[in-house]
């Protein structure tokens, strides 16, 4: 019943910027945290950044200073502003949420379908 829908992916040249968005919908009672992970084919999914409902952030060292997460708790959305993009930022980016539903008021993890980000040199 819960959906996370990402948007904003695409192709840019190195040094460019993209802004990703993720909207959570469904029978959401409470969101503990949301964020972004990324994955390349044949590789493990890795942290980009997470943010709690209280605003605490956790950035991967590889993106710190270039990427910025923001949230709108009222709309159950998060955004990821990606600046100074590098070819090594080329991944599928996945939205993440840890939330509780009205039916089950314990926290579970949910994932979006992923959105491709390609950075060319």
N, C-alpha and C positions, 0 to 999 in steps of 0.2 A: 504493500500500500504506500510505501514511502518511495519517492523518486528524487534523485539528484540529477539535475540537467545542467550540463556545461555548455558554454558558448564562448565564442571569441577567438578560437584557435585559427591558425592560418600559417602562411608562409611570409617570412620577412628576411631581409638581408641583415648580415651581422651589423650590430650597432643599433638596430631598430628596436621598436617597442611593440608589444601586444598587451591587451587587457583581456583576461579571462573572467568569466562570471559563472557562478553556480547558484542555482535556486533549488532549495529543498521544499518539497510539497508532500502532502498526504496527512495522515492522522498523527501529526507531530505534537507531542505534549511539551517536550523540553529538549533543547539542544545544548549539550555540554561543550562540544567543540566542533569546529569545521576546519577544513584546510585543503591542501593540495599535495598530491604525490605524483610522481612521474615514472614512466617505465619505457625502456627500449626493448625491442624484440630480443628474446633470449636472456634478458636480464631481470634482476629483482626489482620490484617496485621500491622506489626510494622517496624519502621525505623531501618535500619542498618547503612547506611551512604549515603550521597549524595555529589556530587561534581559538581561545576559549571564549565562552559567552561573556566572561569578565574582561576580556581584552588581552590576556597573556598570550604572547607569541613565541613560537619556536621555529627558527629558520635554519635550514641547512647552510653550512658554511659556504657551499658553492654558489649560493644565490644571495647571501647576505650583502646588503648594500646596493643590490640591483633590482631585487624584487620586493614588492610591498603588498601585504595582504590587508584588506579592509573588510569590514562586516557591517551588515545591517540586521540586527537581531530581530527587529520587528517584521522584516520581510523574509527572514530565514535565508539570507543570501550572503555570499562572500565573493569578493573580487580579488584578482591577482594582477597587479600592475607589474609588467615585466619590461625593464629597460636594459639598455646595453646588452642586448641578446647576443649570444655566441653560438656558433655551430654546435657546440657541445650541450646546448640547451634543447637540442632536437629530441623530443620524446613525445609520447602520448601522455597528456596530463589528465589526472583523475581527481575529481572532487571527492572529498571525504567528509563524513559527518558521524559523530557519535551522539545519538539522540535516543529519547524515549518516546514511545507512542502512547496514545490514549488507552489502547488495549493492554499494553504491557509497559508499566512505568518503571522499567529498568533500562539502562543504557545499552544499546547495541550499535554496531558499526555498519555503515552503509556507504556504497560507492556509486559514483556516476559512471556513465558509459565510456567516458574518455573523449578528449578532443586533441587532435594532432597539432603540434607546434613544430614547424620546420624552419630552421635558421640556416641560410645559405651564406657562404663566404664570397 
